[in-house]
Amino acid sequence: MPATAISLPSPPVPARDWALFLDVDGCLIEFTDDPDDAGVQPGVVDRLLALSGMLDGALALVSGRRIAMLDRMFAPALFPAAGLHGLERRLDADIVALAEEGGADMRGVVEDARQALAPFPGALVEDKGVALALHWRAAPEAAASAMAFAEGALARLSGYRLQPGDHVAELKPDAADKGTAIAAFLEHAPFRGRVPVFAGDDLTDEHGFEVVNARGGISILVGGRTDSVARHGLADPAAVRDWLGVAR
Ligand SMILES: O=P(O)(O)OC[C@H]1O[C@H](O[C@H]2O[C@H](CO)[C@@H](O)[C@H](O)[C@H]2O)[C@H](O)[C@@H](O)[C@@H]1O
């Protein structure tokens, strides 16, 4: 039975035998109206690098963003990462893409999405190549139109699924999710054989929580969602940074 975040116990302090997986938006960093305005607070990168050293490198970012965008946000660090909700992966040097860039069908959907959201100032279309996000954080009145557009567009995109999120609807290939990405990392050094720990806030993170729970790990819901399978909770990104030991 899912529990409310407020009833979830806090996670233990990070331990040397963990494989630590961290979601980004809404978990490590606060939400902003425009995804391009989101930034990583001072001290976060240095602390994550220190934690990665403590874990012999077993720390990865697991995000809906592209890995190239994560690299810009967390520069100069290049952490192991899963991007696009698991469709991109980097264990050490190279980024492996599990789905091809969107073709003509996707280009048409992107153009039509821009038209569908044009009447709603502040609503945004984020073109991620193989995936597409329709955002309405700054235009809540666009929510129903964005969801209706995304549901309708699925018929035009073979092999795609709708990934709902926090003030966002995303269209992405159904080839992977955050759970399959975490499971794949756990097959390889330095992640293999460690206690999997995953912190995240959104519906896409539930796939990761399920994998971590099934392996006896530690799942951590950030925020107050009430429909999660996570077994631990933290209130917000500031609490996540405190838990990780980021200096204030
Ligand atoms: O898996 P995550 O790292 O949490 O990424 C999920 C999506 O995050 C971004 O959108 C979210 O954050 C934006 C910036 O704060 C916010 O404006 C938006 O409302 C949120 O949904 C990102 O833009 C997406 O591509 C990610 O999939």
The ligand as an SDF file (V2000), in Angstrom:
LIG
                    3D

 27 28  0  0  0  0  0  0  0  0999 V2000
   14.1220   13.0160  -14.3390 O   0  0  0  0  0  0  0  0  0  0  0  0
   14.3800   14.4520  -14.0180 P   0  0  0  0  0  0  0  0  0  0  0  0
   15.8290   14.7960  -13.8570 O   0  0  0  0  0  0  0  0  0  0  0  0
   13.5630   14.9210  -12.8450 O   0  0  0  0  0  0  0  0  0  0  0  0
   13.8960   15.2440  -15.3070 O   0  0  0  0  0  0  0  0  0  0  0  0
   12.4920   15.2890  -15.5930 C   0  0  0  0  0  0  0  0  0  0  0  0
   12.2210   16.4410  -16.5050 C   0  0  0  0  0  0  0  0  0  0  0  0
   12.8420   17.5790  -15.9000 O   0  0  0  0  0  0  0  0  0  0  0  0
   12.7100   18.8060  -16.5910 C   0  0  0  0  0  0  0  0  0  0  0  0
   11.3680   19.2470  -16.4480 O   0  0  0  0  0  0  0  0  0  0  0  0
   11.0370   19.4830  -15.0860 C   0  0  0  0  0  0  0  0  0  0  0  0
   11.9080   20.5110  -14.5780 O   0  0  0  0  0  0  0  0  0  0  0  0
   11.7600   21.7930  -15.2330 C   0  0  0  0  0  0  0  0  0  0  0  0
   12.8210   22.7330  -14.6640 C   0  0  0  0  0  0  0  0  0  0  0  0
   12.6830   22.8650  -13.2860 O   0  0  0  0  0  0  0  0  0  0  0  0
   10.3340   22.3050  -15.0110 C   0  0  0  0  0  0  0  0  0  0  0  0
   10.1620   23.5390  -15.6970 O   0  0  0  0  0  0  0  0  0  0  0  0
    9.3230   21.2690  -15.5300 C   0  0  0  0  0  0  0  0  0  0  0  0
    7.9980   21.6910  -15.1540 O   0  0  0  0  0  0  0  0  0  0  0  0
    9.5940   19.9040  -14.9090 C   0  0  0  0  0  0  0  0  0  0  0  0
    8.7360   18.9170  -15.4830 O   0  0  0  0  0  0  0  0  0  0  0  0
   13.1330   18.6820  -18.0270 C   0  0  0  0  0  0  0  0  0  0  0  0
   12.7860   19.8480  -18.7310 O   0  0  0  0  0  0  0  0  0  0  0  0
   12.5640   17.4550  -18.7130 C   0  0  0  0  0  0  0  0  0  0  0  0
   13.1850   17.2870  -19.9800 O   0  0  0  0  0  0  0  0  0  0  0  0
   12.8430   16.2330  -17.8680 C   0  0  0  0  0  0  0  0  0  0  0  0
   12.3200   15.0730  -18.4710 O   0  0  0  0  0  0  0  0  0  0  0  0
  1  2  2  0
  2  3  1  0
  2  4  1  0
  2  5  1  0
  5  6  1  0
  6  7  1  0
  7  8  1  0
  7 26  1  0
  8  9  1  0
  9 10  1  0
  9 22  1  0
 10 11  1  0
 11 12  1  0
 11 20  1  0
 12 13  1  0
 13 14  1  0
 13 16  1  0
 14 15  1  0
 16 17  1  0
 16 18  1  0
 18 19  1  0
 18 20  1  0
 20 21  1  0
 22 23  1  0
 22 24  1  0
 24 25  1  0
 24 26  1  0
 26 27  1  0
M  END
$$$$
